Amino acid sequence: MGKLFIVPMVLYLLGTTIIGRLDTGYPIGYACVVCIIAIVISWLWLQAEKSDRECVRFHWRVLPGVVIGLIGIALWIVLCNLGVEQAVAQYLPKFMRPEARVGYNPFEALPNTGAVVAFIAVRLFGIAIIVPIAEELFWRGFLLRWLIDPEWERVGIGDYTFSSCAIVTAMFTLAHPEWLAAATYCLLINGLLYWKRDLWQCIVAHAVSNAALVAYVLYAGAWELW
C-alpha cells in the first residue's frame, strides 16, 4: 500500500547519491538510474490500487500549473544567483554545509556531438519527467498527508496544517543545495496544491520548472544548477 508514492523517490535519492560520487561513467550511471526509476514507476502504477491512482487525475486544464512552474523556476534562478547559501555555509560546520550538485558539463566531458545530444535528451527526460513524478508523489502525495495522519490515505489531497507544510518545506530545502530557492519553491508548489487540491497540477508545474531550468542551463552554461 502506497509504494507508488515512496519507492521512486527512495530510488532516486539512492541512485543520484551513488552516481554523484563516481569518478567516471556519470552519463551511463545517470541513464541507468533514470531508466530503472521509469520502469519502477510504470510497474507500480499498474500494480497500484484504484484509490492511489485516483490521487493523480490526468487532464489538460493545467494553465495554473504551467504559470506557477514558470514563476517558480524564475524565482529559483534569481535566488540561486544571490549566493546566500555560500555566504551562510562558511559559518557552519562542514557536515552542515550544503553539498554542491555534480554540475556535469557534457560539452567538456563527452567526446562527440552525438554523445552530448544523447546525454542532454536523457537528462531532460530525467529532470522534466521522472523527477517531477517521483518528487511530487512523495512530498505532496505522501509526506504532506502522512504528517497530518499516519493513516495518510484517509487524508485528502491538499488538506492543510501548518506543521505538515513547515516540515515538508524544511525537508525539501535540506534535500537541495540551494536552500533559499528550494524553500521558496516548495512553499509555492504547496500553495498550488492547497489552491487546486490537484496533485497533477503540481507534477505539471514541477515538470515545466525543470524543463525551463534545462533550457536556462544550456543557454547560460550554468551547469552548477543541474
KOLNU-251574 format. One record per residue: x, y, z of N, C-alpha, C in turn; chain; residue number from 1. Coordinates in steps of 0.1 Angstrom, whole numbers, m for minus. Each point is the difference from the previous one (the first is absolute). Layout:
N
neast:nnorth:nup:caeast:canorth:caup:ceast:cnorth:cup:kette:nr
X:Y:Z:X:Y:Z:X:Y:Z:A:NUM
...
//
This chain:
226
neast:nnorth:nup:caeast:canorth:caup:ceast:cnorth:cup:kette:nr
8:m12:0:m8:12:0:9:13:0:A:1
m2:8:m10:7:13:0:14:m1:m6:A:2
5:m11:m5:13:m1:m6:3:9:m11:A:3
m11:3:m8:1:9:m11:5:14:4:A:4
m4:4:13:3:13:5:14:1:6:A:5
6:m11:3:13:0:8:12:m6:m7:A:6
m2:m11:m6:11:m8:m6:8:8:m11:A:7
m7:7:m10:7:7:m10:10:11:6:A:8
m5:7:11:8:10:6:12:m6:7:A:9
m2:m11:7:11:m6:6:11:m5:m10:A:10
m5:m6:m11:10:m4:m10:7:12:m6:A:11
m7:11:m2:6:12:m6:11:5:9:A:12
m3:1:13:10:5:10:12:m9:0:A:13
m2:m13:1:11:m9:1:8:0:m13:A:14
m7:0:m11:7:m1:m13:8:13:m3:A:15
m5:11:3:7:13:m3:12:2:10:A:16
m2:m5:12:11:0:10:11:m8:m5:A:17
m2:m12:m4:10:m9:m5:7:5:m12:A:18
m7:4:m10:7:4:m13:7:14:2:A:19
m5:8:10:7:12:2:14:m1:6:A:20
3:m12:5:13:m3:6:9:m8:m10:A:21
m5:m2:m12:8:m8:m9:10:10:m7:A:22
13:m6:m1:10:8:m7:m2:0:m15:A:23
m5:m11:m5:m3:m1:m15:m14:m6:m2:A:24
m5:1:m12:m12:m7:m3:m13:6:4:A:25
1:13:3:m12:7:5:m12:0:m10:A:26
3:2:m13:m12:0:m10:m7:m14:0:A:27
8:m11:0:m5:m13:0:m8:m3:13:A:28
6:4:11:m6:m2:13:m13:7:1:A:29
0:13:m5:m13:8:1:m11:m7:m9:A:30
4:m4:m12:m9:m7:m9:m6:m12:6:A:31
8:m8:7:m5:m12:7:m9:3:11:A:32
3:10:8:m9:5:11:m14:4:m6:A:33
1:8:m11:m13:5:m6:m8:m11:m5:A:34
6:m10:m7:m7:m11:m6:m6:m9:11:A:35
8:m3:10:m5:m8:11:m13:6:7:A:36
1:13:3:m11:7:6:m12:1:m9:A:37
2:2:m13:m11:0:m9:m7:m13:0:A:38
7:m11:m1:m6:m13:0:m7:m3:13:A:39
6:4:12:m6:m2:13:m13:8:1:A:40
0:12:m4:m12:9:0:m11:m7:m8:A:41
3:m4:m12:m10:m7:m9:m6:m12:6:A:42
9:m8:6:m4:m13:6:m9:3:12:A:43
4:9:9:m7:3:12:m14:6:m4:A:44
0:8:m10:m13:6:m4:m10:m10:m5:A:45
5:m10:m7:m9:m11:m4:m4:m9:11:A:46
8:m1:10:m3:m8:12:m8:7:11:A:47
0:13:m1:m6:9:11:m15:m2:0:A:48
m5:2:12:m15:m1:2:m6:12:m6:A:49
m13:m1:m3:m7:10:m7:0:13:7:A:50
m1:m1:14:0:12:8:13:8:m1:A:51
12:m7:m2:13:6:m1:1:7:m14:A:52
m5:m7:m10:1:6:m14:m9:12:m1:A:53
m11:0:7:m10:11:m1:6:13:7:A:54
11:m1:7:6:12:6:6:8:m11:A:55
3:m6:m11:6:8:m11:m10:m1:m12:A:56
m8:11:m1:m10:1:m10:5:7:m13:A:57
3:m7:m10:6:5:m12:m11:9:m8:A:58
4:12:m4:m9:9:m8:9:10:m6:A:59
m7:8:m9:7:11:m7:m2:14:5:A:60
m7:1:11:m3:13:5:11:4:10:A:61
12:2:m6:12:1:8:6:14:0:A:62
m7:10:m5:6:13:0:5:5:13:A:63
m7:m2:11:5:4:13:14:m7:3:A:64
1:m13:m3:13:m7:2:11:6:m9:A:65
m3:3:m12:10:5:m9:5:14:5:A:66
m10:9:3:4:13:5:8:0:13:A:67
m5:m8:10:8:m2:12:14:m6:m2:A:68
0:m9:m9:13:m6:m4:10:10:m5:A:69
m4:9:m9:8:10:m6:4:10:11:A:70
m9:4:8:3:10:11:10:m7:9:A:71
m2:m12:4:8:m7:9:15:m1:m5:A:72
2:m3:m12:13:m2:m5:7:14:m2:A:73
m8:10:m3:6:13:m1:5:5:14:A:74
m8:m3:10:5:3:14:12:m8:4:A:75
0:m13:m4:11:m9:3:13:5:m5:A:76
0:4:m13:12:5:m6:5:13:6:A:77
m9:9:2:3:13:7:6:m2:14:A:78
m7:m8:8:5:m3:13:13:m7:1:A:79
2:m10:m10:13:m7:0:11:10:m3:A:80
m2:9:m9:10:10:m4:4:9:11:A:81
m8:1:11:3:8:11:12:m5:9:A:82
1:m14:m1:11:m6:7:m1:0:15:A:83
m13:0:5:m2:0:15:6:m12:7:A:84
m1:m11:m6:4:m13:6:15:1:2:A:85
8:4:m10:14:1:2:4:10:11:A:86
m7:11:1:3:9:11:m2:m5:13:A:87
m11:m8:2:m4:m6:12:9:m12:4:A:88
4:m8:m11:7:m12:3:13:2:6:A:89
7:11:m2:13:2:6:0:1:15:A:90
m12:2:6:m1:1:14:m6:m13:6:A:91
m2:m10:m8:m5:m13:4:10:m11:1:A:92
m1:m9:9:9:m12:0:m1:m7:m14:A:93
11:m6:m4:1:m6:m13:m12:m10:m3:A:94
m4:m8:10:m10:m10:m2:m14:7:m2:A:95
m2:12:3:m12:7:m2:m1:8:m13:A:96
11:1:m7:0:9:m12:m7:m7:m11:A:97
m7:7:m8:m7:m6:m12:10:m6:m10:A:98
m3:m12:m5:10:m6:m9:m4:4:m14:A:99
10:5:m7:m2:5:m14:m5:m11:m9:A:100
m7:4:m11:m4:m10:m10:12:m5:m8:A:101
m2:m10:m8:11:m5:m8:5:10:m10:A:102
m10:8:m5:4:10:m10:6:m5:m12:A:103
m5:m11:m6:6:m7:m11:m2:8:m13:A:104
12:3:m7:m1:7:m12:3:m10:m12:A:105
m10:m4:m7:2:m10:m10:9:4:m12:A:106
0:13:m2:8:6:m11:15:m2:2:A:107
4:0:13:14:m1:3:3:m15:3:A:108
m9:m8:5:3:m13:5:m2:m11:m11:A:109
m9:2:m10:m3:m10:m9:7:2:m14:A:110
3:m11:m7:10:1:m11:m6:5:m13:A:111
m13:m1:m2:m6:4:m13:m14:6:2:A:112
m5:6:m11:m13:6:0:m11:m10:3:A:113
1:m12:m6:m11:m10:3:m1:m3:14:A:114
11:m2:7:0:m3:14:m6:11:8:A:115
3:13:m4:m5:11:7:m15:1:m1:A:116
m5:m2:m12:m14:1:m3:m8:m11:8:A:117
6:m12:0:m6:m11:7:m1:2:15:A:118
11:6:5:0:3:15:m11:10:3:A:119
0:11:m8:m10:11:3:m14:m6:m1:A:120
m3:m9:m10:m13:m5:m1:m4:m9:12:A:121
10:m8:5:m3:m8:12:m1:9:12:A:122
8:10:1:m1:10:11:m13:7:0:A:123
m5:4:m11:m13:7:m1:m11:m9:4:A:124
1:m13:m5:m11:m9:4:0:m3:15:A:125
12:m1:6:1:m2:14:m5:12:8:A:126
5:12:m3:m3:11:7:m15:5:m2:A:127
m5:m1:m12:m13:6:m3:m11:m10:1:A:128
3:m13:0:m11:m10:1:1:m8:13:A:129
12:m7:2:1:m10:11:1:8:13:A:130
8:10:1:1:7:13:m13:6:5:A:131
m7:7:m9:m13:6:5:m10:m11:5:A:132
m1:m11:m7:m9:m10:4:5:m6:14:A:133
13:m4:1:5:m6:12:m1:10:12:A:134
4:12:m2:0:10:11:m15:4:4:A:135
m8:3:m9:m14:4:3:m8:m11:7:A:136
2:m12:m5:m7:m12:7:5:m1:14:A:137
13:2:2:5:m1:14:m3:12:9:A:138
4:12:m4:m1:11:8:m15:4:3:A:139
m7:1:m11:m14:6:2:m11:m11:m1:A:140
4:m12:m6:m10:m10:m1:0:m9:13:A:141
12:m2:6:2:m8:12:3:8:12:A:142
11:7:0:6:5:13:m9:11:6:A:143
m6:9:m8:m9:11:5:m12:m7:7:A:144
m4:m11:m5:m12:m7:5:4:m8:12:A:145
11:m7:0:4:m8:11:3:8:12:A:146
5:12:m1:3:9:11:m13:5:7:A:147
m11:m1:m7:m13:4:5:m6:m12:8:A:148
2:m12:m6:m6:m12:6:8:m12:m5:A:149
6:m8:9:7:m12:m5:m8:m9:m9:A:150
m13:0:2:m9:m7:m10:m3:10:m11:A:151
11:3:m8:1:11:m9:m10:m1:m12:A:152
m3:m12:m3:m9:m2:m12:m14:5:3:A:153
m3:2:13:m13:6:3:0:15:m1:A:154
11:6:m2:2:15:0:m2:4:m15:A:155
m8:10:m2:m2:5:m14:12:7:m6:A:156
2:m1:m13:10:7:m7:m3:15:2:A:157
10:7:5:m1:15:2:m5:4:14:A:158
m3:m10:9:m3:4:14:12:7:6:A:159
m3:10:8:10:9:5:1:m1:16:A:160
12:m1:4:4:4:14:13:8:0:A:161
2:9:9:12:8:0:12:m9:2:A:162
m1:m10:9:12:m8:3:4:m9:m11:A:163
m10:m6:m7:4:m8:m12:6:8:m11:A:164
m5:12:m2:6:9:m11:14:4:4:A:165
2:4:13:13:4:5:10:m11:m1:A:166
m3:m12:4:9:m11:1:4:m4:m14:A:167
m10:m1:m9:3:m4:m14:10:10:m7:A:168
m3:13:3:8:11:m5:14:m1:5:A:169
2:m3:13:13:m1:5:8:m12:m5:A:170
m7:m11:m2:6:m12:m5:4:1:m15:A:171
m9:6:m8:2:3:m14:12:9:m1:A:172
1:10:8:11:10:0:13:m7:3:A:173
1:m9:10:12:m7:3:4:m10:m10:A:174
m9:m4:m8:3:m10:m11:6:6:m12:A:175
1:13:0:6:8:m11:11:9:5:A:176
10:2:m8:11:9:4:m4:15:m1:A:177
m10:3:m7:m5:14:m2:m11:2:10:A:178
4:3:13:m10:0:11:m11:11:m2:A:179
4:12:m3:m10:11:m1:m9:m2:m11:A:180
6:m4:m12:m9:m3:m12:m9:m12:3:A:181
5:m10:6:m8:m12:3:m11:3:9:A:182
2:7:11:m10:4:9:m11:8:m6:A:183
4:9:m8:m10:9:m7:m8:m8:m10:A:184
7:m9:m8:m7:m8:m10:m10:m10:7:A:185
5:m6:11:m9:m10:6:m13:7:5:A:186
1:11:7:m11:8:4:m9:3:m11:A:187
5:4:m12:m8:3:m11:m8:m12:m5:A:188
7:m11:m1:m7:m12:m5:m10:m5:10:A:189
4:1:13:m10:m3:10:m13:8:m1:A:190
3:13:m3:m12:9:m2:m8:m4:m11:A:191
6:m4:m11:m8:m5:m12:m8:m12:4:A:192
5:m9:8:m7:m12:4:m12:4:9:A:193
2:9:9:m11:5:9:m11:7:m8:A:194
5:7:m10:m10:8:m8:m8:m9:m9:A:195
6:m9:m8:m7:m8:m10:m4:m14:6:A:196
7:m4:11:m2:m14:5:1:m10:m11:A:197
11:1:m7:2:m8:m13:15:m3:m1:A:198
3:m12:3:15:m4:m1:5:0:m14:A:199
m8:m2:m10:4:1:m14:5:14:m3:A:200
m7:10:5:5:14:m2:14:2:5:A:201
3:m6:12:13:1:6:11:m7:m9:A:202
m4:m12:m5:9:m7:m9:3:8:m13:A:203
m10:6:m5:1:8:m12:9:12:3:A:204
m3:7:11:8:12:4:15:m4:1:A:205
3:m11:7:13:m5:2:7:m3:m13:A:206
m7:m7:m9:5:m3:m13:3:12:m8:A:207
m9:10:0:3:12:m7:12:7:5:A:208
1:1:14:12:6:6:13:m6:m4:A:209
0:m13:1:12:m8:m3:4:1:m15:A:210
m10:m1:m9:3:2:m14:6:14:m3:A:211
m6:10:6:5:13:m2:14:2:6:A:212
3:m7:11:13:0:6:10:m6:m9:A:213
m3:m11:m7:9:m6:m9:3:10:m12:A:214
m10:7:m4:2:10:m11:9:11:5:A:215
m2:4:12:9:11:6:14:m5:1:A:216
2:m12:6:13:m5:2:8:m1:m14:A:217
m7:m5:m10:6:m1:m13:4:14:m6:A:218
m9:9:2:2:14:m5:11:7:7:A:219
0:m1:13:9:8:8:12:m7:4:A:220
1:m13:m2:11:m8:4:1:m1:15:A:221
m12:1:7:m1:m1:15:0:m14:4:A:222
10:m8:m2:0:m14:2:m2:m3:15:A:223
4:9:9:m1:m2:14:m15:m2:5:A:224
m9:4:m9:m14:0:4:m7:m14:m3:A:225
7:m9:m7:m6:m13:m3:9:m11:4:A:226
//
